[in-house]
Structures are given as C-alpha cells and as structure tokens.
Amino acid sequence: MIDPTHFQHIVRTRRVARQFLSTPLAEEQLNDLLLDAQHSPSNCNTQPWVVHLVSGATLDVLSAALREADDRGHLTPDFAFDMQGYTGVHAQRAQCSGRARYEAINVSRDDKVGRQAAMRHNLSFFDAPHVALLFMPRIDDCVRSAGDLGMYAQTFLLSLHARGLAGIPQTLLGLYAQTVREVLGVEEELQLMFGISFGHADPLSPANFVEVGRAALSESVIRHY
Ligand SMILES: Cc1cc2nc3c(=O)[nH]c(=O)nc-3n(C[C@H](O)[C@H](O)[C@H](O)COP(=O)(O)O)c2cc1C
C-alpha cells in the first residue's frame, strides 16, 4: 500500500498555474500523463472522453485563431456558461477567488485593461507548451458524460502535480468550440467541454501563488446517522 499521507499531500497541495515555462514535455512524460488519466472511472466504463492534445506550431495557430475569434466576439460554446448564473454562496466564492487571482498579479478592481489582458492570457494557454482539449459525444443530456470528463480532468491534474508539473482547466477555451473544431479538424458531433493547458509552472510568477482555500466540510457535507 502506498503511504496515504503522500496521496493527501498531492491532493491538497495541487494548485492551478496561470504562467508556464515554454519548455515542452518529453513524449514519454506525455504518454504517462495520458495513461494515468485513461484509468479514470466513468459511467458503465464508457470512457466518453476524446482528447485532442495540441503542441508545437499547431498550438500557435490555435492561439492565433482563438484571439482572432475573441477580437470578433465570435463565441460558439457548446455548453452555456454565464457567471450571472452563480448566486448566493457560489457567487461569493467566485468573487473571492477572482479577487485573490487579480491581487496576486497586482491588477486592481477597476483596472479593466489589466483584467481583460489577464483574461485573454487564457487564449495563449498561459504560455504553456501543451493543451489537452476535452471533447465528448452527444449522449442524452450530456450530464453523465460531463461528470466522466471531470473525473478524467482531475486524474490528469493530479498526475501532473505528482510529477512536479502543473495544469489549468479552462472553461474559457470551450467558449470558442467551433473555432477549435475548425483549426483541429474535429468532427461536428464532438462537443468541447474545456481545455487543460499544462507543462512546467513558472516558479517565479506571482500568478502561480494564488490561494483560494476551500469551504469548511460542514458547508458541503450533511451527515446522517
Ligand atoms: C472545469 C474548470 C474550468 C476552469 N476554467 C478556468 C478558466 O477558464 N480560466 C481560469 O483562469 N481558471 C479556470 N479554472 C480554474 C479555477 O479558477 C480554479 O481551479 C479554482 O479557482 C481553484 O483553484 P485551485 O485549483 O488552484 O485550487 C477552472 C477550473 C475548473 C475545474
């Protein structure tokens, strides 16, 4: 049996990174990460994830296309995403994490230009050398498959962290689903949920020192005896 405190350490010290070094990962490392994630559980073992892994020159082409789509306001999400949908405690948590994120990089509340630039950094994958784009087929209302893709993503993120690497899931990339499909030649039937940019986190960037914390267990868990 592996030491459970080792697993606990990996889970509890993982953080997203928002500034990467450009150094690409070796093929063997990429393969190990993908194999770890492939072992994720899924409903009836359907493994509905289809992952497009983008690196090198194609990553630059994709980033340029995303930024161009953004300039045109050409949003084509497969799944709706509206921050206004968060209310109550969920809106509060989203505000707190946003505040922590912008404070870390010294962007003030009313610095609209700075905030826009930080947001747009998503579209250059935070300078990461790789992005894994997580697609899934249309199955019923997609909720079950979306859960499966979440399982996949978390395994991938933990595998990165266990290997001294880092990643960030990005819903923002999913807002440009049609652009991504066109650039990569992905079938129309596949829907883009989100991407995970990953690589070596820049150890000196303040963007990588954001602590957002978690709610107390009592806020999330209701026990019955
Ligand atoms: C499905 C998913 C989508 C996310 N999308 C984005 C995104 O588009 N841009 C971004 O900067 N962070 C994104 N995040 C990162 C979250 O903001 C981050 O996980 C959260 O603030 C908790 O921080 P931690 O993972 O470092 O603990 C996303 C996270 C998840 C799980």
The ligand as a Gaussian input file, in Angstrom:
#p B3LYP/6-31G(d) Opt

LIG

0 1
 C      -13.777000      22.946000     -15.048000
 C      -12.914000      24.109000     -14.661000
 C      -12.811000      25.189000     -15.522000
 C      -11.982000      26.277000     -15.205000
 N      -11.860000      27.299000     -16.104000
 C      -10.955000      28.286000     -15.879000
 C      -10.703000      29.272000     -16.883000
 O      -11.304000      29.283000     -17.963000
 N       -9.762000      30.211000     -16.616000
 C       -9.069000      30.254000     -15.428000
 O       -8.220000      31.136000     -15.252000
 N       -9.289000      29.313000     -14.461000
 C      -10.195000      28.331000     -14.673000
 N      -10.382000      27.326000     -13.733000
 C       -9.530000      27.315000     -12.526000
 C      -10.306000      27.639000     -11.246000
 O      -10.485000      29.022000     -11.154000
 C       -9.504000      27.080000     -10.051000
 O       -9.468000      25.681000     -10.135000
 C      -10.155000      27.487000      -8.735000
 O      -10.062000      28.876000      -8.536000
 C       -9.487000      26.772000      -7.541000
 O       -8.102000      26.996000      -7.560000
 P       -7.096000      25.779000      -7.373000
 O       -7.447000      24.770000      -8.437000
 O       -5.719000      26.363000      -7.560000
 O       -7.306000      25.241000      -6.004000
 C      -11.243000      26.275000     -13.996000
 C      -11.369000      25.182000     -13.128000
 C      -12.192000      24.113000     -13.451000
 C      -12.274000      22.930000     -12.511000

